[in-house]
Amino acid sequence: MPGLKSSEPHQAARTDDHGGRWRAVVAIKGILIKTLMRIMGSGCRTATRKSGRHGGLLAVLLMLAGVGMAIAADAPLSPTQLVERQQAGQAPLLLDVRHTDEYRADHIAGALNIPVEELGSRAGALGVPHDREIVVYCVSGRRAARALETLQSMGYSHARVLDGSLNAWRDQHLPLVHDGVAAAGQSH
């Protein structure tokens, strides 16, 4: 689906990271729903007459909409939303899946560090119930997407990525912890 476009700017789909895949699923679900509404909105007589011809299509559309819901994890959380949640005392578990040396250089306050390569074997270190919200980040989102898949396969039902990961956080000049000291607005 690379290059998939949508008429809604917030749904323009980049498929190179988890957030992009989520936007693609949302765009496809929108198209499926509009098609379904068009079929259903053609009137009772027309719908009845066409039901034999479109019954299979209707079943496929409903199935695809359900699959789309299963594919899409919780929507990515924006850096601004995370800051607001942290300030309100409602922060999710924040999981930094970069290597330990990257984490030590700088990270978001309150983040737990488990490198993506170790996540499967160290999941117990999360210490949270499987229905607790977890927000995962790395630098660009690639490792976070891998970690998200790992978490979901282990039964964590409310895992999501930080939209844009650390790159977006830095672009917005949000505070980072560096060597144990908070550094506001650092840009690397």
Summary of the structure (lengths in Angstrom):
residues: 188
radius of gyration: 20.2
end to end distance: 31.8
largest distance: 70.3
contacts: 536
relative contact order: 0.13
helix: 51%
strand: 12%
